[in-house]
Amino acid sequence: MLNNLFEEFNLFEETSMRWIVPFLIFAFTTTPLHANELFLQMADRYVETAIKEFVAGLTKNERYPLLRVMTDLRFQIFKSYLNISRRIETQACSRRRNYGANVPPDKSEFCQRYDELVDSAKAGVVDIEAFEKVYFRYEPMLLREIELQQARDAMRRWIKQKVNCLDDKTQCGRDERGIVSRVIQEDRNAIRLYKHILRDLEKKIFPEEANLSFINDSVINSPCTASGQERGVTLNQGMVFVPEGTFIRGSANGREDEKPPHAVVVDAFWIDRCEVNNRQYLRFLAEDPYLRKSTLPRQFHDGDYLQNWEGDLKPPTNRDNYPVVYVSWFAARYYCQSLGKRLPSEAEWERAARAGAITDYSFGNGPEKLEDFGWYNGNSENRLRLVADKRANKFQIFDMHGNVWEWVYDWYGPYPKGRVENPQGPVHGKYRVLRGGSWKSPAEHLRASMRGDDSPINTSPDVGFRCASGVHPNRQ
C-alpha cells in the first residue's frame, strides 16, 4: 500500500494530522517562495473542500477529523497530478523513495513526477516563516467556514486541547507526544508560533470577548448617527434621503474625462451622512473577522490594507472619529453589503455632492468658501482630519469636498452622450472610480465633477468610502 506521504518527509505519521489546525492548511498548500510551487498549485484546488470537511468533522465530534480529511486530500492531489485512480499505483515509487527499491522502466517517468510533487511539499514543511505566510493566506477561508457551520464551540475545545499539549506533553493525547518531538523538535520558536496562531484563532472566532474600550458614539459622532428631520432633509441612522431628480453630471470646463456634461436621472436613494470612520469599522471587525487586517484575502488588497492600524482590532490611537483609510474597493464593498447597504454609484455620489447646485462646488463656482466645507492641501496641514468637522452641504451631507477620496461602485470609463437614467458605468474595466478629492489634493480636485480612478485592490492614506442604499436595476 501507499506509504504515508509525511513518512516520506521523515517528519511525522499520518495520525499526526489530527492535532493542530495550521497543518491542515500548511502541509498541503505551502511551499516557500524560493522553492518549487508545484505542490501549492495542486493543493490550492482542493483546500476549500478540505477545510469544509474538517470543520464538518468537528461539528460531528469525530475523533480524528483531520486524519480523514488529509488522507482524502492527499489522494486527490496524487490523483490529479499523476492521473491515477487507486492508491496502490504509487506503491513502487514509494518503495524506491524510502528503501531504494528498483522500479520498472515503464514507471521511471511516473516516479520522477511523483518525486517532484513530494519534494515540492517537503521543501516547505519545516520552514516556519513559510508556514506562517501560507497559513494566513487560508485562515480567512477557515474562519468563514467555522461561522457558516456554527462550529465555534467545537473549534474552541479543539484549540484548547492542542495548546495544552504544546504547554505540557502530559496533556497530549495518544501519539501527540511523539508528534511534538518529531515535528517541533523542541524548537521554542516553533512552539511559540503555533501557540500564538492557535490562541489568535480563538480570539478571531470569539471577537465579542475582546477587550475593546468602545467610545460612546453618541458623544463623538452625533452628527453622523442622527435620525429625524434637519433643515428639510430626512435622516435615518446617519443616512440622508436624497429624492429622485435630474441633474447635469460632468463639466464643460473640467478635465476630458468630465466631458461631455449630460443630464442624468437618478432614483431616490439613501447615502451616509459621513465617511465611514475607524470606530464604525472596528465595531464591524469585532463581529466579522473576514475584513480584519490579518485575514482579508491577499487578492483583495495590495498588501497595505489597514496599514495604519496596529492590529486586527487596534485602529490608530485617538483616531476613532477619523475616516478609515487604507481600504481597498473590495473591502469597502464588502463592508457596505454586509450592513445591507452598497457603494453609491458615481451618478448618485455626484448628485449628493452637488446638493442641487449646478456650480463647480456645492456652494458656488469659486474655491473661496472651500475652507468652510472641506479639507484639502490648503488648510489640512498635510494630514487626515476628523469627519464632519466642516459644514455640511445643502443635503446635510459632510465631507463631500475633500478629507478623503471615496470609492464608488462604477468602473472608470468615458461618459455616455445624452440623457441617461440610473447609469451604472461600464460593464467591465481595469480601475474603479474615486470621488471627492482629499486632504492632499489641490482645491480644483475637490470640485463636484472631478473624477479619480484606481485599481480596486489598491489602498491609500487618503482614500476611504461611505455607503448608500436603495434598489437599482442591474446592481450586483
N, C-alpha and C positions, 0 to 999 in steps of 0.2 A: 504494500500500500504506500501511497504518497507519504514520505516523511514530512513532518511538520516544517512549514516554511521558516518559522522562527528558530527551530532546532538547527536548521542550516545556517542561520545567522549566529549560532552559538551564543544566544542571548537568553532566551527563556522559552519554556514549554508552552504549548498551545493553551493549557489551562491558565496561564498567567494573564490571559487577556480579560479575565473577569474582574480585575481588581482596581483598575484606575481609568477614569474616563478619558484622559488625554490619549492613551494608547489606542483607543477606538478610532480616533481621528488621525493620530500621528502615524501609527505604524503602517497604515495603508494609504497614506496620502503624502507623506513627507519625503522630500529629497532636498539636501542643502542647495543653495543657489549655485554652488560651484560644481555640483555633481550631476549625473545623468538624470533627467527629469522624466524618463520613460515611465517609471512606476507611478509617479504623481499623476501623469496624464491618464494612465489607465484607471487608477483608483478613483479619480475625480468623477468618473461616470457613475460610480456605484455608491459613493459615500453618503449621499442623501438617503437612499434606501436603507443603508446600514444603520444610520442614525435613527431613522424612524422605527426600525425593528428593535434596536437596542432599547429605546425608550418604551416601546410597547412591552418588551420583556420585563422591564422594571415594574410597570403597572400591573403585570400579572404575577408579580412576586416570584419570577423564575430564579432559580438558584444561581445559574451561570448564564445570564443573558448575553454577555459579551462572547463567551465561548461559541455559542450557536451562531451569533451574527458574524463573528470573524471567520469562522470556518466557511460559511456561505460566501462571504465577501472575497476571501482568498481564492476560492474556486471560481467565482465569476470572473476575476481578473485573469487567472490562468486560462479559463475557457475562451475569453475574448481575444487575448493576445496570442495564444498558442493554437487556437481553433481546435480544442479538444471537447469531448462530451463526457468523458469519465475521468475520475481522479487517478486511476491506475495508469493512465497514459504517460504520466510524468515519472513513473517509478524508476525507470532506467536512469534518467537524468539525476534524480535524487541520489541514487546509489553511487553514481560516478562522483557526484559532488562531495558526498560525505565519506565514501570509502575507497574512492579511486577505481571503482569498477569500470570495465570497458563497456562501451555502448556499441551497438551495431552500426555499421557505416551509414545506413539509411536514417539513423537517428541523430547523426552528428550535428547537422544544421539545426534540427529541432532543439537539441540540448543546448546549443550555443545561444539560441533565443531565450531559452529557459534561464540560462545563467545571466543573461543581460538583465532580465526582469528582477531576478533575485539580487544581483549586485546593485542594481539601482535602488532597491529598497534598503538594502544593508548599509549603503553609504550614509543614510541619514538617521538610522535608528538610534544610534548612541550620541548624536550631535545635539546637545541641549539647546543651543541657540536656534538651530533649525527647527527643533521640536516646538519651541515657544512661538516662533513666527507662524508656523503652519497651523498650530492649534488655534490661534486667534483668527486665522482665516476661516475656520469652520465652526468656531464657537457660536456665532450668531444662528447658524442653522440648528445647532443643538438646543440653544435657548428657546428658539421658536417652537421646536418640536415638544419640548418639555411643557410649554404653555398650552399647545394645542391638545396634547394628550392628558393634561391636568396631572402631570407626574411630579410636581414639585416636592411633595412629601416623600415619595418613594426615592427620588434622587437625593434628597437631604439625608435620609437614612443611609443610603449607599455611600455618600461622600464622607459622612462621619466615621463609618467603619474603616474606610480607606485611610483617612487622616490618622485615626487611632493606630492603625497598623504601621504607618510611617513613623509615628511618635514612639511606639513601643512594640517590638516584634512579638511579645507575648500576646498582644491583642490581634495578631494576624490569624486568619483562617487557615485551613489546610492548604498547603503548598505556598502560601503567601510569604512565609519567612524566607524560603529559598529564592523566591522571586526578587525580594528586596536585595538579597545578597548578590544575585547574579546580574540583575539589571542595573541597579543603582551602585552596586559595589562600594557601599559605604561612602559614596561621594556626597559630601554635605551640600554642595551647590545643587546637585540634582534633587536631593531630598527637599531642600528649601524651595526650589522651583515648583516641584509637584505639589507640595503642601499649599504654596501660595495660590496656584491655579485652582486647586480644589476649593479652598476657602473663598476665593474670589468668585468662583462659580456659584457657590451657595449664596453669597451676597446678591448676585445678579438675579437668581431665581426667587429671592425674597427681598426685593428692593424696599418694600414698605417697612422693613425693620432697620433700615439705615438711619443713622443718627443725623437727620437733616434739620438744621435750625431755621425753619422757614420764617421769612419775614411776613408780617401782616400786609397782604397785598392791598387791603382797603386803605392803608396809610400811604404806601409808596406808589400806588398805581391807580388811584381812584379815577382819574380822567379816562383811563383805558379800560375800565371794567364797568363803567356806568350803564344803567338802563333807564328808559323813560324818554322824556322829550327834552330837547335842548335847542333853543333858537330855531324852532320849527323842524328839527331833524329828529327822527325816531332812532333811539339807541336800544340795543338789546345785548346784554352781557358783553359789552365792549365792542360791539359791531354797529355800524352805521347803515341805515337803509338808504340806498340810492335808487330813486324811482326810474322807471323806464323813460328813455329820452333819446333824442338825436343830437349829436354834436359833430363838430368838424375836427377830425383827427389829423395830425401832422401839421406841417408848416411850410409855406411857400418860401420863407426866408431862412429856414434851417438847413441842416445838412442834407445830402442827397437821399439818405435813407428815410428822411422825414417827408419826402415828397412822393406823389402829389398830395396836397391836402384834400380830404374827401369826407363825405357825410357818412356817419356810422350810427346805426340804430342799435341800442343796447337794451335788453330786457332789464327789468328791475332786479337788483341783487343786494346782498349784504357784503360789507367789507370791514375788516378790522380797523378800529379807530386808530390803533397804534401799531408800530412794528413789533413783532414778537420779541420779547426780552429774555434775558438769561434766566430769570426766575420762572417764567412760564415754561421755558424749555426744560429746566431742571425738574419741575413738577411732572412733566410728561415722561422724562427719562426715568424718574423714580418708579413709574408704573410700567413702562415698556422698555425693556433692555435693548431692543433692536437698534435704536438710534444712538446708543452710547458711544463714547469716543473709542473704546476698545473693541466694540462689537459690530459697528456698521460695516458691512462687507466692503472690501477694498475697491471693488469695481464701481462703487457708487460715490467715491471721492478721490481726491488727488494725493492723499497722504497727509494733508494738513488739516483735516476735519477737526473742528473744535480745538485748534492749536493753542488757543489762549486759555483753555481750561486746564486745571491741574490734575484732573482725573475724571472718571466717569460721572461722578456726582459732585464735582467741585468746580463751579464756574469761577471766573476771576473775582478776587476779593473786592467787596464793596462795589460790585458792578451788577447787582441784581436787576436794576431797572434800566440797564443799557441794552441796546439791541443785541440779540445773539448774532454773532458773525462767524466766519469760517464755516459756513454751512453750504453744502452743495445744493443744486437744484433738486436732486433726488431726495436728499434729507428733508428739504423744505416741503416737497410734495407729500412725502410720507407723513410728516407731522400733521399737515392740514387734513389729509384724508383720514387719518386715524381719529381726528376730532369731529368727523362728519362734515368737514369743510373741503376746500380745494384752493389751489393757487388761482388768483384772478387772471382773467385773460388780459392781453395787452390793451384791448379796447376798454375793458372795464376799468383797468388801472388809470388810463388817461382820462376817462370820464370823471372818475373820482378825484383825480389830481386837479383837473380844470375847475371842478365845482361850479359849472355853469358859465365860466368865463371863456372868452374867445381870444384872450391875450396870451402872451408868452408864459406868463406866470398866473397863478390863480388870483393875484392881487393887482395885475397890471402888466404892461409891456416891458418896463424897465426894471433893473435889479435894485432900485433904490430902497425898497422896503423889504428886500430879501433878508436882511438882518433880523427882522421880526418873525419871519416864518420858517427859516431853515438854517441848518448848519452846513457850511461849506468852507473852502480854504481861506476865505476872507475873514472868518470870525471863529473858527473852531479851535484855533491854536494847535492845529495839526493832531487832533485826537478825537476819538469817538465821544459822543455826548449822550446824555440822558434822553430817553424817549419822552415825547410830549413836553419838552422844555421850551418850546416856541409856540407861537399862536397857531391855532387850527385854521383850516380854510373854511369857506362858507358852508361846506357839508359837514363841518365839525370833525374833520379828519386831520390828524397830526403827522408832521414829518413827510408829507408828500414831496416836499422840496428838500433834498439833502439828508444828512446824517448817515444813511447807508443806501446804497443801491439795493433795489428789491427785485428778487426773482419773480417773473410772471410765467404763465403756462406756456406761451407760444414759442414755437421755433422761430428763429430770426430769419427774415426774408423780406423781399420788396413788398410794398403796399399794393393793394389792388387799385384799379382805376374805377371811379364812380362810386355810387352809393352801395353800402353793404349792410347786412344785418347780422348781429352777433358773430363777427368774424373770430375764427379760432387760430388764424395763422396758417402757415404751410403745413402740409401733412407730414413731411419729413424735413430734416435739416441736420446741421452739424452743431449749431450753437442755439442756446436759449436766450430769450430777451431779458435784459435788465432795465429797470426804470428808476428815475428819480434823482440820480446823482448822489454824492456822498460828502462827508466831511473833508475829503481830499480833493474834491472837484472844484473847478472854477465856476463862477456864477452862471455862465451860459449853459453849463451841463445840468443845471437844475431846472431848466425850462420844462414845461409840462409835456412838450412834444419830443424831447430829447430821448434817443434810444441808445442803449448799450447792448452788448451781447457777450456771451462767454460759453465755454464748454460746460455742460450740465454737471460734470464731475468736479469742476474747479471750486476752490474756496478762497476767500479773500478777507482781509481785516476790515473792509468797508462794504461788504455785501451781506445783506440779511433778507428778510421777507416779511410779508403779512398774508393772512388768509382771506378768502372770500367764501360765500355760499350762495346758492341759488341754482335752479335747474336750467341747464342749457343743452341744446341738441348736440349730438356727436361728441360730447365730452367724455373721455375715458377716465 
